[in-house]
Amino acid sequence: MPSGTALPSATNDPVNAAILAISEDRLSGFQEDPFGEVAARCGIPVETVLERVEAMLRAGTIRRVRQTLMATNLAEGALVAWQISPERLDAAFDYLYKEDPFSGHVVIRTADPATPGSAYRLWTTLKVPQGYAISKHAEFLRVRVGAERFRLMPARKLFALGVGHMRRRGIEPGSRAEVLAEPLDTKIVELNDLDWRVLGALKREFRPDELSRDLWRARAQEAGVDLPVFFEVASSLNARSVIGRFSTFLEHVKKTSNDERVTRYNALFHWAVPPGRELDAGREVGRHHIITHAYWREGGPEFRNVNIMAVAHGLDKNVVLAHKAAIDDHLRDEGIPFAYTNVFWGGRSEIKPSEIAPSAYREFCAKNGIDPAAMIEDNPHGSRSNR
């Protein structure tokens, strides 16, 4: 790509904003030519799209470009709340972000001290490759970081999954889709060796110098297959619901090199709806345009038995709360009561893709002096509750 005069890398540049409105989370599934698809949808020449994405990636406005996976269908996963003493909190955060490849989102959250579960300050997502026990890995992490206890909350259903901050700017509280969100299952899909080879090459994030129309040729070589075979396997993986979206992820918490923030407030909403109404509530919450993630998870007694959780972001805290109030009102209007609701606010946070390859787990065990056989799931129907 041409180099010379610096290209605008701020999100408020009109061309960049138009590109990001598509490239953040609108390219579902596997795309053979993702940048061509972005160009077609936003009406900007593909050469310009490539130049601007590269400029934003080099500047740190975009933190990564990659093909995402539906990791909930590839590895056992859960949201984990950790209770840990304040003096160990930052060290635990650093370890889970820097040293544990299987912890993805790592966030320090706060809530009113009187809130049930407010002692659980550290929140992470955790995925453990197929065949290994998430409870055993979490227990290893508990001991390693000195946490007192943890709560594993696997997703029973997904209702929303897509972080498009640019297109969510200016959304009015209560704005929602005309149709209910479709619940997605979290059934594990088994893969063969060829699938894993292609998947490994497919999911690795792209360096700025790798961005081109011919995006996948080098990745096919990495996987040891011809490009048509790579496309065939990728399409098969897509058909088996293990491919998420092609995405340009913005640096949405920290300030960028342009001294701008894409968003400032990260809110985790909790609702406790009556047993049997989880699907109804999740589909109503997930249809609201402000929601980036919505799940059915069981919070247990530590969190007043909440069972619907959702995430929203915004630049203004009062606006985020207005969105929450609008969703509350909508649930009531739809005849879905909730016995309890709350908001956990995100503070310090880091995000990275969780590793899901079984070979990576064996490497982790070897590095940490763990017998991989001891980490195999031996009670697949066992408790995932507090440890």
VOPAGU-2260 file (C-alpha; in pm, 1 decimal, decimal comma):
REM VOPAGU-2260
SITE   aa  ch    i         X         Y         Z
SITE  MET   A    0       0,0       0,0       0,0
SITE  PRO   A    1     124,9     351,1     -66,3
SITE  SER   A    2     307,5     535,1     206,3
SITE  GLY   A    3     376,7     905,0     227,8
SITE  THR   A    4     144,6    1170,9     363,0
SITE  ALA   A    5     -10,1    1053,9     688,6
SITE  LEU   A    6    -370,2     954,1     648,0
SITE  PRO   A    7    -636,7    1053,2     902,3
SITE  SER   A    8    -660,6     788,8    1176,1
SITE  ALA   A    9    -927,4     941,0    1400,8
SITE  THR   A   10   -1270,2     781,1    1419,4
SITE  ASN   A   11   -1441,2    1116,7    1368,6
SITE  ASP   A   12   -1295,5    1152,0    1020,2
SITE  PRO   A   13   -1601,8    1106,6     792,6
SITE  VAL   A   14   -1437,8     845,6     568,6
SITE  ASN   A   15   -1307,5     646,2     864,6
SITE  ALA   A   16   -1643,2     666,5    1040,5
SITE  ALA   A   17   -1822,9     530,7     732,5
SITE  ILE   A   18   -1576,1     242,9     703,1
SITE  LEU   A   19   -1591,8     156,0    1073,3
SITE  ALA   A   20   -1970,9     159,2    1077,2
SITE  ILE   A   21   -1947,0    -152,2     857,7
SITE  SER   A   22   -1612,7    -306,4     948,5
SITE  GLU   A   23   -1662,4    -317,5    1326,0
SITE  ASP   A   24   -1931,4    -583,9    1337,4
SITE  ARG   A   25   -2134,9    -599,4    1014,6
SITE  LEU   A   26   -1937,7    -868,7     828,6
SITE  SER   A   27   -2095,4   -1187,7     958,1
SITE  GLY   A   28   -1944,8   -1527,1     884,4
SITE  PHE   A   29   -1646,2   -1599,7     662,7
SITE  GLN   A   30   -1574,1   -1349,2     387,5
SITE  GLU   A   31   -1338,4   -1437,4     101,1
SITE  ASP   A   32   -1290,1   -1065,7      29,0
SITE  PRO   A   33   -1380,4    -877,0     349,1
SITE  PHE   A   34   -1238,5    -539,8     244,6
SITE  GLY   A   35   -1414,6    -559,8     -87,5
SITE  GLU   A   36   -1736,6    -626,1     101,8
SITE  VAL   A   37   -1676,9    -325,3     330,9
SITE  ALA   A   38   -1615,2    -107,3      25,5
SITE  ALA   A   39   -1933,4    -225,4    -144,6
SITE  ARG   A   40   -2146,0    -159,7     163,5
SITE  CYS   A   41   -2011,2     184,9     250,6
SITE  GLY   A   42   -1961,7     310,8    -104,7
SITE  ILE   A   43   -1591,3     390,5     -64,1
SITE  PRO   A   44   -1324,5     257,4    -305,6
SITE  VAL   A   45   -1160,1     -55,1    -174,3
SITE  GLU   A   46    -813,7      99,6    -210,6
SITE  THR   A   47    -921,3     376,9      26,1
SITE  VAL   A   48   -1072,3     126,8     267,5
SITE  LEU   A   49    -745,1     -64,0     283,8
SITE  GLU   A   50    -538,0     252,3     325,5
SITE  ARG   A   51    -756,4     386,7     605,2
SITE  VAL   A   52    -780,6      58,5     797,2
SITE  GLU   A   53    -403,2      21,7     780,9
SITE  ALA   A   54    -354,5     379,7     899,3
SITE  MET   A   55    -592,3     331,3    1191,5
SITE  LEU   A   56    -428,6       1,1    1284,0
SITE  ARG   A   57     -80,0     154,9    1279,3
SITE  ALA   A   58    -201,3     449,9    1488,4
SITE  GLY   A   59    -367,1     224,0    1745,7
SITE  THR   A   60    -718,6     352,8    1678,0
SITE  ILE   A   61    -799,0       0,5    1561,3
SITE  ARG   A   62    -644,0    -238,8    1808,9
SITE  ARG   A   63    -673,2    -552,2    1595,4
SITE  VAL   A   64    -808,8    -684,1    1265,9
SITE  ARG   A   65    -911,6   -1046,3    1269,4
SITE  GLN   A   66   -1163,1   -1313,4    1184,5
SITE  THR   A   67   -1353,7   -1389,1    1502,5
SITE  LEU   A   68   -1488,0   -1729,1    1597,0
SITE  MET   A   69   -1797,5   -1845,9    1778,0
SITE  ALA   A   70   -1570,2   -1971,7    2052,5
SITE  THR   A   71   -1867,2   -2080,0    2263,0
SITE  ASN   A   72   -1914,3   -2353,9    2002,3
SITE  LEU   A   73   -1547,4   -2453,7    2005,7
SITE  ALA   A   74   -1451,3   -2455,4    2372,4
SITE  GLU   A   75   -1619,0   -2465,8    2709,9
SITE  GLY   A   76   -1649,9   -2108,4    2827,0
SITE  ALA   A   77   -1786,6   -1897,4    3107,4
SITE  LEU   A   78   -1798,2   -1552,0    3251,7
SITE  VAL   A   79   -1601,7   -1565,8    3576,5
SITE  ALA   A   80   -1640,2   -1336,9    3875,0
SITE  TRP   A   81   -1343,3   -1343,9    4114,3
SITE  GLN   A   82   -1346,1   -1241,5    4478,2
SITE  ILE   A   83    -998,4   -1122,1    4565,6
SITE  SER   A   84    -848,5    -891,2    4825,8
SITE  PRO   A   85    -788,8    -530,3    4711,4
SITE  GLU   A   86    -412,8    -555,9    4757,1
SITE  ARG   A   87    -395,4    -848,2    4512,3
SITE  LEU   A   88    -640,5    -711,1    4257,6
SITE  ASP   A   89    -401,3    -542,0    4014,7
SITE  ALA   A   90    -146,6    -825,5    4022,6
SITE  ALA   A   91    -423,4   -1075,7    3950,6
SITE  PHE   A   92    -546,2    -857,7    3665,1
SITE  ASP   A   93    -195,7    -847,6    3516,4
SITE  TYR   A   94    -148,4   -1223,7    3543,4
SITE  LEU   A   95    -481,1   -1312,8    3381,2
SITE  TYR   A   96    -425,9   -1064,8    3099,2
SITE  LYS   A   97     -58,4   -1131,2    3031,5
SITE  GLU   A   98       2,9   -1490,4    3137,2
SITE  ASP   A   99    -320,8   -1685,3    3085,4
SITE  PRO   A  100    -396,1   -1734,4    2713,2
SITE  PHE   A  101    -744,4   -1864,6    2793,2
SITE  SER   A  102    -872,2   -1554,5    2974,9
SITE  GLY   A  103   -1014,7   -1305,3    2725,5
SITE  HIS   A  104   -1188,6    -995,5    2860,2
SITE  VAL   A  105   -1031,6    -892,8    3192,0
SITE  VAL   A  106   -1221,7    -615,6    3370,7
SITE  ILE   A  107   -1223,2    -462,9    3717,2
SITE  ARG   A  108   -1583,5    -376,6    3796,6
SITE  THR   A  109   -1752,7    -176,7    4070,2
SITE  ALA   A  110   -2104,1    -165,3    4208,5
SITE  ASP   A  111   -2267,8      -6,8    4509,3
SITE  PRO   A  112   -2110,6    -167,3    4819,5
SITE  ALA   A  113   -2454,0    -284,8    4930,5
SITE  THR   A  114   -2503,6    -469,6    4603,0
SITE  PRO   A  115   -2500,2    -850,3    4622,6
SITE  GLY   A  116   -2179,1    -965,4    4462,7
SITE  SER   A  117   -2001,9    -629,9    4496,0
SITE  ALA   A  118   -1706,1    -811,0    4658,3
SITE  TYR   A  119   -1643,6    -978,0    4320,1
SITE  ARG   A  120   -1434,3    -702,4    4164,6
SITE  LEU   A  121   -1243,9    -893,3    3897,0
SITE  TRP   A  122   -1442,3   -1026,1    3599,5
SITE  THR   A  123   -1304,1   -1230,1    3312,0
SITE  THR   A  124   -1418,2   -1444,3    3027,0
SITE  LEU   A  125   -1257,5   -1787,1    3025,4
SITE  LYS   A  126   -1248,6   -2056,8    2758,7
SITE  VAL   A  127   -1073,2   -2391,5    2793,0
SITE  PRO   A  128   -1004,5   -2604,7    2483,2
SITE  GLN   A  129   -1211,6   -2913,4    2412,9
SITE  GLY   A  130   -1143,4   -3204,4    2644,9
SITE  TYR   A  131   -1019,4   -2997,9    2937,5
SITE  ALA   A  132   -1212,1   -2891,4    3248,3
SITE  ILE   A  133   -1288,4   -2524,5    3288,7
SITE  SER   A  134   -1345,3   -2573,6    3662,3
SITE  LYS   A  135    -996,2   -2721,9    3703,7
SITE  HIS   A  136    -836,1   -2440,6    3509,0
SITE  ALA   A  137   -1024,8   -2180,8    3711,5
SITE  GLU   A  138    -909,8   -2348,4    4034,0
SITE  PHE   A  139    -549,3   -2336,6    3908,4
SITE  LEU   A  140    -593,9   -1964,7    3839,9
SITE  ARG   A  141    -755,6   -1906,5    4179,8
SITE  VAL   A  142    -452,1   -2047,6    4356,7
SITE  ARG   A  143    -207,0   -1870,7    4124,7
SITE  VAL   A  144    -356,8   -1522,1    4172,9
SITE  GLY   A  145    -460,9   -1569,4    4535,6
SITE  ALA   A  146    -835,0   -1526,8    4485,6
SITE  GLU   A  147   -1065,4   -1628,9    4767,5
SITE  ARG   A  148   -1331,5   -1777,3    4544,2
SITE  PHE   A  149   -1484,9   -1757,5    4200,2
SITE  ARG   A  150   -1818,6   -1799,9    4028,5
SITE  LEU   A  151   -1832,9   -1968,3    3686,4
SITE  MET   A  152   -2128,6   -1855,9    3476,1
SITE  PRO   A  153   -2141,6   -2036,5    3140,1
SITE  ALA   A  154   -2373,5   -1898,6    2874,6
SITE  ARG   A  155   -2683,5   -2110,5    2826,9
SITE  LYS   A  156   -2801,3   -1894,3    2534,7
SITE  LEU   A  157   -2665,9   -1594,6    2343,2
SITE  PHE   A  158   -2898,2   -1317,5    2229,3
SITE  ALA   A  159   -2660,6   -1045,3    2105,6
SITE  LEU   A  160   -2294,9   -1048,3    2009,9
SITE  GLY   A  161   -2142,6    -763,7    1813,4
SITE  VAL   A  162   -1945,6    -458,8    1925,3
SITE  GLY   A  163   -2015,1    -177,0    1681,5
SITE  HIS   A  164   -1938,8     139,1    1877,2
SITE  MET   A  165   -1945,2     379,0    1583,6
SITE  ARG   A  166   -2289,3     282,1    1461,5
SITE  ARG   A  167   -2424,3     292,4    1818,7
SITE  ARG   A  168   -2336,9     657,4    1869,1
SITE  GLY   A  169   -2649,1     868,1    1895,1
SITE  ILE   A  170   -2887,2     577,0    1948,6
SITE  GLU   A  171   -3189,0     687,8    2146,8
SITE  PRO   A  172   -3279,4     501,1    2466,9
SITE  GLY   A  173   -3538,1     236,1    2388,2
SITE  SER   A  174   -3437,1     201,8    2022,5
SITE  ARG   A  175   -3477,2    -161,9    1927,0
SITE  ALA   A  176   -3520,6    -395,8    1635,0
SITE  GLU   A  177   -3869,8    -471,2    1512,2
SITE  VAL   A  178   -3816,3    -841,7    1568,9
SITE  LEU   A  179   -3700,8   -1034,9    1872,9
SITE  ALA   A  180   -3338,0   -1138,3    1903,0
SITE  GLU   A  181   -3278,0   -1496,7    1796,8
SITE  PRO   A  182   -3129,1   -1715,8    2070,9
SITE  LEU   A  183   -2807,0   -1892,9    1976,0
SITE  ASP   A  184   -2704,1   -2226,5    2122,6
SITE  THR   A  185   -2361,3   -2301,8    2268,8
SITE  LYS   A  186   -2325,9   -2661,1    2153,0
SITE  ILE   A  187   -1963,8   -2773,9    2114,7
SITE  VAL   A  188   -1864,3   -2864,9    1757,6
SITE  GLU   A  189   -1589,4   -3124,8    1714,8
SITE  LEU   A  190   -1320,4   -3053,6    1455,0
SITE  ASN   A  191   -1067,5   -3269,7    1272,4
SITE  ASP   A  192    -698,6   -3192,9    1223,5
SITE  LEU   A  193    -751,1   -3009,8     893,3
SITE  ASP   A  194   -1025,2   -2797,7    1049,8
SITE  TRP   A  195    -793,4   -2695,6    1335,1
SITE  ARG   A  196    -508,7   -2612,8    1097,0
SITE  VAL   A  197    -727,7   -2384,3     889,1
SITE  LEU   A  198    -892,9   -2238,8    1197,3
SITE  GLY   A  199    -557,2   -2160,1    1354,8
SITE  ALA   A  200    -447,0   -1964,7    1049,4
SITE  LEU   A  201    -788,9   -1807,8    1004,1
SITE  LYS   A  202    -819,0   -1656,6    1351,2
SITE  ARG   A  203    -475,7   -1501,6    1395,6
SITE  GLU   A  204    -493,5   -1122,3    1385,0
SITE  PHE   A  205    -346,3    -934,2    1088,9
SITE  ARG   A  206     -43,8    -707,3    1094,4
SITE  PRO   A  207     -76,0    -377,1     904,9
SITE  ASP   A  208     152,4    -503,3     626,5
SITE  GLU   A  209     -70,0    -809,0     570,9
SITE  LEU   A  210    -382,1    -612,9     473,8
SITE  SER   A  211    -476,3    -659,1     107,6
SITE  ARG   A  212    -755,7    -783,3    -116,8
SITE  ASP   A  213    -575,0   -1118,5    -141,3
SITE  LEU   A  214    -601,6   -1158,2     235,0
SITE  TRP   A  215    -613,6   -1534,6     275,7
SITE  ARG   A  216    -348,2   -1668,6      37,7
SITE  ALA   A  217     -67,6   -1646,6     292,9
SITE  ARG   A  218    -293,6   -1797,6     559,7
SITE  ALA   A  219    -370,0   -2093,4     331,8
SITE  GLN   A  220       4,1   -2148,9     294,8
SITE  GLU   A  221      38,9   -2127,7     672,5
SITE  ALA   A  222    -225,6   -2399,8     705,7
SITE  GLY   A  223     -46,8   -2611,2     442,6
SITE  VAL   A  224    -332,2   -2615,3     189,9
SITE  ASP   A  225    -416,9   -2459,5    -144,7
SITE  LEU   A  226    -635,9   -2149,0    -139,2
SITE  PRO   A  227    -945,7   -2328,7    -280,1
SITE  VAL   A  228    -914,7   -2590,7      -4,8
SITE  PHE   A  229    -874,6   -2315,0     254,5
SITE  PHE   A  230   -1192,5   -2150,1     129,1
SITE  GLU   A  231   -1375,6   -2483,6     126,6
SITE  VAL   A  232   -1280,9   -2563,7     486,5
SITE  ALA   A  233   -1355,9   -2208,6     602,3
SITE  SER   A  234   -1699,3   -2226,4     439,3
SITE  SER   A  235   -1761,1   -2560,9     608,8
SITE  LEU   A  236   -1663,8   -2414,2     945,5
SITE  ASN   A  237   -1898,4   -2125,0     876,4
SITE  ALA   A  238   -2182,7   -2366,3     798,5
SITE  ARG   A  239   -2116,0   -2540,3    1131,2
SITE  SER   A  240   -2160,8   -2209,5    1317,4
SITE  VAL   A  241   -1806,5   -2177,0    1445,9
SITE  ILE   A  242   -1720,6   -1860,4    1249,2
SITE  GLY   A  243   -1820,3   -1527,6    1399,9
SITE  ARG   A  244   -1746,2   -1215,0    1197,6
SITE  PHE   A  245   -1458,2   -1035,9    1030,3
SITE  SER   A  246   -1391,8    -731,6    1242,9
SITE  THR   A  247   -1179,2    -423,7    1297,2
SITE  PHE   A  248   -1175,2    -383,2    1675,1
SITE  LEU   A  249   -1144,4     -28,6    1804,2
SITE  GLU   A  250    -943,8      74,0    2108,3
SITE  HIS   A  251   -1259,2     165,0    2294,7
SITE  VAL   A  252   -1144,7     208,8    2654,5
SITE  LYS   A  253    -808,6     384,5    2643,6
SITE  LYS   A  254    -737,2     710,0    2466,0
SITE  THR   A  255    -594,9     665,3    2117,3
SITE  SER   A  256    -297,8     848,3    1967,6
SITE  ASN   A  257    -551,8    1108,2    1851,6
SITE  ASP   A  258    -643,2    1173,5    2217,1
SITE  GLU   A  259    -998,1    1046,8    2158,9
SITE  ARG   A  260   -1211,2     784,3    2324,8
SITE  VAL   A  261   -1450,4     570,1    2128,1
SITE  THR   A  262   -1643,3     501,8    2446,0
SITE  ARG   A  263   -1596,9     571,0    2815,9
SITE  TYR   A  264   -1847,1     365,5    3016,5
SITE  ASN   A  265   -1879,9     -12,4    3010,1
SITE  ALA   A  266   -2187,3    -136,9    3193,0
SITE  LEU   A  267   -2280,8    -496,0    3275,6
SITE  PHE   A  268   -2656,2    -513,9    3333,5
SITE  HIS   A  269   -2812,6    -782,4    3552,5
SITE  TRP   A  270   -3174,9    -894,5    3569,2
SITE  ALA   A  271   -3333,6   -1176,1    3771,0
SITE  VAL   A  272   -3640,6   -1286,4    3576,5
SITE  PRO   A  273   -3871,2   -1572,3    3682,3
SITE  PRO   A  274   -3746,5   -1922,1    3591,6
SITE  GLY   A  275   -3900,4   -2016,1    3259,6
SITE  ARG   A  276   -3895,0   -1658,0    3127,4
SITE  GLU   A  277   -3524,9   -1645,5    3044,8
SITE  LEU   A  278   -3572,8   -1688,3    2669,2
SITE  ASP   A  279   -3849,0   -1426,7    2660,5
SITE  ALA   A  280   -3639,8   -1175,4    2853,2
SITE  GLY   A  281   -3318,9   -1242,2    2663,9
SITE  ARG   A  282   -3487,2   -1196,3    2327,2
SITE  GLU   A  283   -3635,2    -864,2    2440,3
SITE  VAL   A  284   -3309,2    -735,2    2586,9
SITE  GLY   A  285   -3105,3    -851,7    2288,4
SITE  ARG   A  286   -3320,3    -662,2    2038,5
SITE  HIS   A  287   -3219,6    -324,1    2188,0
SITE  HIS   A  288   -2969,2    -155,5    1960,2
SITE  ILE   A  289   -2743,1     -32,8    2240,9
SITE  ILE   A  290   -2669,6    -386,6    2362,2
SITE  THR   A  291   -2341,4    -536,1    2242,1
SITE  HIS   A  292   -2366,7    -866,6    2433,0
SITE  ALA   A  293   -2666,0   -1040,2    2589,6
SITE  TYR   A  294   -2670,5   -1383,3    2751,5
SITE  TRP   A  295   -2865,7   -1618,4    2969,1
SITE  ARG   A  296   -2624,6   -1693,2    3253,9
SITE  GLU   A  297   -2698,1   -1815,0    3604,4
SITE  GLY   A  298   -2551,1   -1580,0    3863,4
SITE  GLY   A  299   -2648,1   -1793,5    4161,5
SITE  PRO   A  300   -2710,1   -1673,0    4516,6
SITE  GLU   A  301   -2395,6   -1457,5    4509,8
SITE  PHE   A  302   -2575,3   -1229,9    4262,2
SITE  ARG   A  303   -2936,7   -1262,5    4379,2
SITE  ASN   A  304   -2999,5   -1535,9    4119,4
SITE  VAL   A  305   -2971,3   -1307,6    3817,0
SITE  ASN   A  306   -3012,7   -1497,8    3493,1
SITE  ILE   A  307   -3003,6   -1235,9    3215,8
SITE  MET   A  308   -2687,2   -1033,1    3160,8
SITE  ALA   A  309   -2610,1    -773,9    2895,6
SITE  VAL   A  310   -2338,7    -522,1    2815,0
SITE  ALA   A  311   -2373,3    -166,5    2688,3
SITE  HIS   A  312   -2115,0     105,9    2625,2
SITE  GLY   A  313   -2137,2     482,4    2600,9
SITE  LEU   A  314   -1958,0     811,8    2638,7
SITE  ASP   A  315   -2202,5     950,6    2896,7
SITE  LYS   A  316   -2293,8     758,4    3212,8
SITE  ASN   A  317   -2638,1     914,0    3240,4
SITE  VAL   A  318   -2717,0     813,2    2882,5
SITE  VAL   A  319   -2612,1     455,1    2954,2
SITE  LEU   A  320   -2842,8     457,0    3257,6
SITE  ALA   A  321   -3122,5     596,4    3041,4
SITE  HIS   A  322   -3079,8     301,2    2806,6
SITE  LYS   A  323   -3097,7      66,7    3105,7
SITE  ALA   A  324   -3417,3     234,0    3230,8
SITE  ALA   A  325   -3573,6     205,8    2885,0
SITE  ILE   A  326   -3499,5    -167,1    2874,1
SITE  ASP   A  327   -3643,5    -209,6    3223,3
SITE  ASP   A  328   -3962,8     -32,9    3115,1
SITE  HIS   A  329   -3985,3    -243,8    2800,6
SITE  LEU   A  330   -3956,1    -568,3    2996,9
SITE  ARG   A  331   -4237,2    -455,6    3225,6
SITE  ASP   A  332   -4449,8    -352,4    2927,2
SITE  GLU   A  333   -4400,6    -699,4    2780,0
SITE  GLY   A  334   -4518,1    -861,8    3102,4
SITE  ILE   A  335   -4172,4    -987,5    3203,1
SITE  PRO   A  336   -4114,4    -907,7    3570,1
SITE  PHE   A  337   -3774,6    -906,8    3737,7
SITE  ALA   A  338   -3718,0    -947,0    4108,1
SITE  TYR   A  339   -3379,6    -776,9    4102,3
SITE  THR   A  340   -3163,9    -572,6    3867,8
SITE  ASN   A  341   -2831,8    -393,0    3891,3
SITE  VAL   A  342   -2539,2    -243,0    3702,5
SITE  PHE   A  343   -2172,5    -335,7    3740,6
SITE  TRP   A  344   -1950,0     -64,4    3594,0
SITE  GLY   A  345   -1624,7    -145,9    3418,6
SITE  GLY   A  346   -1300,7      26,8    3512,7
SITE  ARG   A  347    -958,2     -98,4    3417,4
SITE  SER   A  348    -994,6    -344,0    3132,1
SITE  GLU   A  349    -802,4    -532,3    2867,0
SITE  ILE   A  350    -934,3    -753,0    2589,0
SITE  LYS   A  351    -763,2   -1026,6    2394,4
SITE  PRO   A  352    -888,1   -1332,2    2203,4
SITE  SER   A  353    -902,6   -1645,6    2416,4
SITE  GLU   A  354    -688,1   -1931,2    2290,3
SITE  ILE   A  355    -898,5   -2237,8    2210,1
SITE  ALA   A  356    -656,6   -2485,0    2045,6
SITE  PRO   A  357    -599,2   -2807,1    2243,9
SITE  SER   A  358    -230,3   -2797,9    2145,9
SITE  ALA   A  359    -198,9   -2454,8    2308,2
SITE  TYR   A  360    -340,8   -2593,4    2631,2
SITE  ARG   A  361     -83,7   -2871,3    2637,0
SITE  GLU   A  362     190,4   -2613,1    2583,9
SITE  PHE   A  363      51,8   -2405,2    2871,7
SITE  CYS   A  364      52,5   -2708,2    3099,4
SITE  ALA   A  365     413,1   -2790,6    3010,2
SITE  LYS   A  366     520,3   -2431,9    3078,5
SITE  ASN   A  367     347,8   -2430,7    3418,1
SITE  GLY   A  368     446,7   -2777,9    3536,0
SITE  ILE   A  369      94,8   -2918,3    3504,8
SITE  ASP   A  370      10,1   -3272,5    3398,2
SITE  PRO   A  371    -236,5   -3219,5    3109,6
SITE  ALA   A  372    -409,3   -3546,4    3199,3
SITE  ALA   A  373    -496,5   -3401,9    3538,5
SITE  MET   A  374    -684,2   -3116,0    3368,7
SITE  ILE   A  375    -910,3   -3336,6    3157,7
SITE  GLU   A  376   -1281,4   -3301,6    3227,1
SITE  ASP   A  377   -1379,5   -3599,3    3440,6
SITE  ASN   A  378   -1723,4   -3480,0    3551,1
SITE  PRO   A  379   -1887,3   -3305,3    3256,0
SITE  HIS   A  380   -2212,7   -3262,6    3444,9
SITE  GLY   A  381   -2052,6   -3141,5    3765,0
SITE  SER   A  382   -2113,5   -2814,9    3945,7
SITE  ARG   A  383   -1988,9   -2490,1    3795,0
SITE  SER   A  384   -2069,9   -2287,9    4102,1
SITE  ASN   A  385   -1861,7   -2114,5    4362,9
SITE  ARG   A  386   -1523,3   -2259,2    4456,7
